[in-house]
Amino acid sequence: MSRLAGKVAIVTGGARGTGAGIVEAFVEAGATVIIADVLDDRGQVTAVATNSAYRHLDVTDEAAWIALVDHVRSVHGRLDVLVNNAAILHLQALVDTSVEDFDRVLRVNTIGPFLGIKACLPLLIDSGGGSIVNIGSVDSISGTPCTSAYTSSKFALRGLTKVVAIEHGKHNIRCNIVCPGGGSAEMVMEAFARTGAAFPAGEAARREVSVDSGAKVPPPDRPIARRGTAADFAMAAVYFASDESSFCSGTELVIDGGFHSGQFVDVPGLWMRQ
Ligand SMILES: NC(=O)c1ccc[n+]([C@@H]2O[C@H](COP(=O)([O-])OP(=O)(O)OC[C@H]3O[C@@H](n4cnc5c(N)ncnc54)[C@H](O)[C@@H]3O)[C@@H](O)[C@H]2O)c1
């Protein structure tokens, strides 16, 4: 496949999880990929495994963004795609969430992409245009309990997507957002470990682990009764990064097994058991 042949892409948070899946799919599609993450050991391993490059980057550090873009300009001479995938999750009831935790989440999940877009725009423009792919969440569309910071950050990222699309269409730059209904269990378990006592019953964490490990699968809560995989979300990023989506900007693609289609309730005897 060569859907991304000749394109140079930065993928933040590409060391593991959905980001690593995006890196793999991009390389498979012919792109040259630079993983930018804070998980250096894991990032190096993923880079070797996927035939991509790794650079340390804290997405909240504006100077580091500028240095990364300078590096990409000097080594590759161009940039075609920026994937803002890096994020953190904080699970806690709103009344227990400190302003420090709220701020920490917004810094990574919203200000990080803002800084990345700002730093990458000059090189994207010099390259004749490009595609910015933000990775949001179903929490960019609706809320989930105990995610006041995370849901706020992901709604804001969806808003940022629209503004970038409007302001930079004139530069042949498109900006879209993928909204996964699922991702790596590591993100959820790390958040749960941080504030587990405040999270109601730990149901979401149990579900993440049981489904990812292939153990007992809980009752379906969505029409497509399985957990989304990195590959499900990565192919949406490939589409938005490729020229196939050249008329597509400022839009969101929700990939959640139909979770947001409407009420998923049984009407006994009429359809669920048919
Ligand atoms: N895990 C889920 O259930 C879920 C659900 C919906 C959407 N998402 C979204 O999918 C995307 C990928 O998440 P994931 O599920 O693969 O989780 P993950 O925790 O496995 O991956 C996130 C990556 O971001 C990196 N990162 C965190 N802070 C960073 C920083 N300051 N600078 C640079 N890199 C940083 C991490 O090191 C990690 O490699 C995220 O945007 C997340 O919000 C995840």
Ligand as a Chemical Component Dictionary entry (heavy atoms), coordinates in Angstrom:
data_LIG
# 
_chem_comp.id                   LIG 
_chem_comp.type                 NON-POLYMER 
_chem_comp.pdbx_formal_charge   0 
_chem_comp.three_letter_code    LIG 
# 
loop_
_chem_comp_atom.comp_id 
_chem_comp_atom.atom_id 
_chem_comp_atom.alt_atom_id 
_chem_comp_atom.type_symbol 
_chem_comp_atom.charge 
_chem_comp_atom.model_Cartn_x 
_chem_comp_atom.model_Cartn_y 
_chem_comp_atom.model_Cartn_z 
_chem_comp_atom.pdbx_ordinal 
LIG N1  N1  N 0  -7.393  4.464  26.327 1  
LIG C1  C1  C 0  -8.657  4.754  26.026 2  
LIG O1  O1  O 0  -9.585  4.090  26.500 3  
LIG C2  C2  C 0  -8.973  5.870  25.066 4  
LIG C3  C3  C 0  -10.306 6.082  24.691 5  
LIG C4  C4  C 0  -10.609 7.112  23.803 6  
LIG C5  C5  C 0  -9.598  7.914  23.290 7  
LIG N2  N2  N 1  -8.305  7.691  23.680 8  
LIG C6  C6  C 0  -7.291  8.579  23.129 9  
LIG O2  O2  O 0  -6.441  7.853  22.266 10 
LIG C7  C7  C 0  -5.149  8.473  22.258 11 
LIG C8  C8  C 0  -4.088  7.430  22.532 12 
LIG O3  O3  O 0  -4.248  6.953  23.860 13 
LIG P1  P1  P 0  -3.938  5.435  24.267 14 
LIG O4  O4  O 0  -5.211  4.787  24.549 15 
LIG O5  O5  O -1 -3.033  4.816  23.268 16 
LIG O6  O6  O 0  -3.178  5.676  25.683 17 
LIG P2  P2  P 0  -1.642  5.506  26.088 18 
LIG O7  O7  O 0  -1.538  6.046  27.465 19 
LIG O8  O8  O 0  -1.212  4.109  25.882 20 
LIG O9  O9  O 0  -0.866  6.433  25.053 21 
LIG C9  C9  C 0  -0.650  7.806  25.262 22 
LIG C10 C10 C 0  0.753   8.150  24.845 23 
LIG O10 O10 O 0  0.944   9.540  25.057 24 
LIG C11 C11 C 0  2.220   9.721  25.657 25 
LIG N3  N3  N 0  2.269   10.968 26.411 26 
LIG C12 C12 C 0  1.639   11.271 27.567 27 
LIG N4  N4  N 0  1.981   12.501 27.994 28 
LIG C13 C13 C 0  2.840   12.992 27.072 29 
LIG C14 C14 C 0  3.558   14.213 26.942 30 
LIG N5  N5  N 0  3.446   15.192 27.878 31 
LIG N6  N6  N 0  4.348   14.393 25.873 32 
LIG C15 C15 C 0  4.477   13.419 24.945 33 
LIG N7  N7  N 0  3.852   12.232 25.006 34 
LIG C16 C16 C 0  3.036   12.017 26.077 35 
LIG C17 C17 C 0  2.393   8.509  26.549 36 
LIG O11 O11 O 0  3.741   8.300  26.924 37 
LIG C18 C18 C 0  1.815   7.402  25.674 38 
LIG O12 O12 O 0  2.798   6.844  24.822 39 
LIG C19 C19 C 0  -5.195  9.577  23.309 40 
LIG O13 O13 O 0  -5.434  10.814 22.679 41 
LIG C20 C20 C 0  -6.377  9.181  24.168 42 
LIG O14 O14 O 0  -6.942  10.293 24.833 43 
LIG C21 C21 C 0  -7.966  6.677  24.528 44 
# 
loop_
_chem_comp_bond.comp_id 
_chem_comp_bond.atom_id_1 
_chem_comp_bond.atom_id_2 
_chem_comp_bond.value_order 
_chem_comp_bond.pdbx_ordinal 
LIG N1  C1  SING 1  
LIG C1  O1  DOUB 2  
LIG C1  C2  SING 3  
LIG C2  C3  SING 4  
LIG C2  C21 DOUB 5  
LIG C3  C4  DOUB 6  
LIG C4  C5  SING 7  
LIG C5  N2  DOUB 8  
LIG N2  C6  SING 9  
LIG N2  C21 SING 10 
LIG C6  O2  SING 11 
LIG C6  C20 SING 12 
LIG O2  C7  SING 13 
LIG C7  C8  SING 14 
LIG C7  C19 SING 15 
LIG C8  O3  SING 16 
LIG O3  P1  SING 17 
LIG P1  O4  DOUB 18 
LIG P1  O5  SING 19 
LIG P1  O6  SING 20 
LIG O6  P2  SING 21 
LIG P2  O7  DOUB 22 
LIG P2  O8  SING 23 
LIG P2  O9  SING 24 
LIG O9  C9  SING 25 
LIG C9  C10 SING 26 
LIG C10 O10 SING 27 
LIG C10 C18 SING 28 
LIG O10 C11 SING 29 
LIG C11 N3  SING 30 
LIG C11 C17 SING 31 
LIG N3  C12 SING 32 
LIG N3  C16 SING 33 
LIG C12 N4  DOUB 34 
LIG N4  C13 SING 35 
LIG C13 C14 SING 36 
LIG C13 C16 DOUB 37 
LIG C14 N5  SING 38 
LIG C14 N6  DOUB 39 
LIG N6  C15 SING 40 
LIG C15 N7  DOUB 41 
LIG N7  C16 SING 42 
LIG C17 O11 SING 43 
LIG C17 C18 SING 44 
LIG C18 O12 SING 45 
LIG C19 O13 SING 46 
LIG C19 C20 SING 47 
LIG C20 O14 SING 48 
# 
